Amino acid sequence: MLRVKRITVSVVGVLVAVLFAFPTYWMVTTALKPANQLLSDSYDLVPLGLTLQHFVDGISKEGFLTALGNSVITSLGAVLFALIAGLLAAVPLARMRFRGRKGFVLLVLVAQMAPFEALLIPMYLMMRSADLLNQLPGLILVYFAATLPFTAWTLRGFVKGIPVDLEEAAMVDGCGRWAAFRRVTLPLLGPGLVATSVFSFITAWNEFLYALTFMQDQGNYTLPVWLSGFQTQFGTDWGGTMAASTVFTVPVLIFFLIVQRNLVSGVTAGAVKG
């Protein structure tokens, strides 16, 4: 009976994995298809021929490198600021008792639940008043504001899960409060920092509406806005779109691999110090 249960769970897991992986597979195979096979009536799961021409055309399209740089700057900037501010907010919310703490935590949750699209007009008016329209710092602030509530809320849960006795033991051994936090608690927060950084990076990397609304100059476009250039009044370049979308996902995978490696080292270091 136990064996049948394991087989059933494995089969269901494989089916779910295939279901989620199929759109990515379709995107990559479409990018590799020759132009005469893109609009075929038959659904060819395996391309009859392979070509890299769509990747060459997509990467060589005007503005690619500029849009790539803008996306990297805005995404990494939002991740960095959200982690710093979120950590500074999470520690007192988890460790300290002060009047209004529960209300503030509730406000953080409400801010996270607010639809991002509903804030477009207020954000636009604020950025216009601050003279930050059509500038990358303004976009970084928007992405920072969008990801900060989730970051603070998630890190608060991770901080609460770490016993305060570990910090107290370190302070008994001669560490100050900051040294105890840096040497004991911070390494154990590796899983939380990775989870929130991945969420923040993907949110900022894939965002389209605010980048399209706030950026008027082509030199300030991010990759999602640049991708919309493959659709013109004469039609859609599906080969170039799929190839550019495939390249668009590579930085996300690289970022995840980097933080995953740091996650393992952070958990190990924290376990040894604890």
QUIZI-V103663 format. One record per backbone hydrogen bond with DSSP energy under -0.5 kcal/mol. NH is the residue of the N-H (numbers start at 1). CO is the residue of the C=O. If there is no record, write none. Layout:
nh:co
NH:CO
NH:CO
//
This chain:
nh:co
5:1
6:2
7:3
8:4
9:5
10:6
11:7
12:8
13:9
14:10
15:11
16:12
17:13
18:14
19:15
20:16
21:17
22:18
23:19
25:21
26:22
27:23
28:24
29:25
30:26
31:27
32:28
33:29
33:30
37:34
38:35
40:37
44:42
45:43
47:45
51:32
56:52
57:53
58:54
59:55
60:56
61:58
64:61
67:63
68:64
69:65
70:66
71:67
72:68
73:69
74:70
75:71
76:72
77:73
78:74
79:75
80:76
81:77
82:78
83:79
84:80
85:81
86:82
87:83
88:84
89:85
90:86
91:87
92:88
93:89
94:90
95:91
96:92
98:96
101:98
104:100
105:101
106:102
107:103
108:104
109:105
110:106
111:107
112:108
113:109
114:110
118:115
119:115
119:116
120:117
123:119
124:120
125:121
126:122
127:123
128:124
129:125
130:126
131:128
132:127
133:127
134:214
135:132
138:135
139:135
140:136
141:137
142:138
143:139
144:140
145:141
146:142
147:143
148:144
149:145
151:147
152:148
153:149
154:150
155:151
156:152
157:153
158:154
159:155
160:156
161:157
162:159
163:161
166:163
167:163
168:164
169:165
170:166
171:167
172:168
173:169
174:171
175:170
180:176
181:177
182:178
183:179
184:180
185:180
186:181
188:184
189:185
189:186
190:187
193:189
194:190
195:191
196:192
197:193
198:194
199:195
200:196
201:197
202:198
203:199
204:200
205:201
206:202
207:203
212:208
213:209
214:210
215:211
216:214
220:217
221:218
223:67
226:222
227:223
228:224
228:225
229:226
230:227
231:228
232:230
232:235
235:232
237:230
238:236
241:237
242:238
243:239
244:240
245:241
246:242
247:243
248:244
249:245
249:246
250:246
250:247
251:247
253:249
254:250
255:251
256:252
257:253
258:254
259:255
260:256
261:257
262:258
263:259
264:260
265:261
266:262
267:263
268:264
269:265
270:266
271:267
272:268
273:269
274:270
//
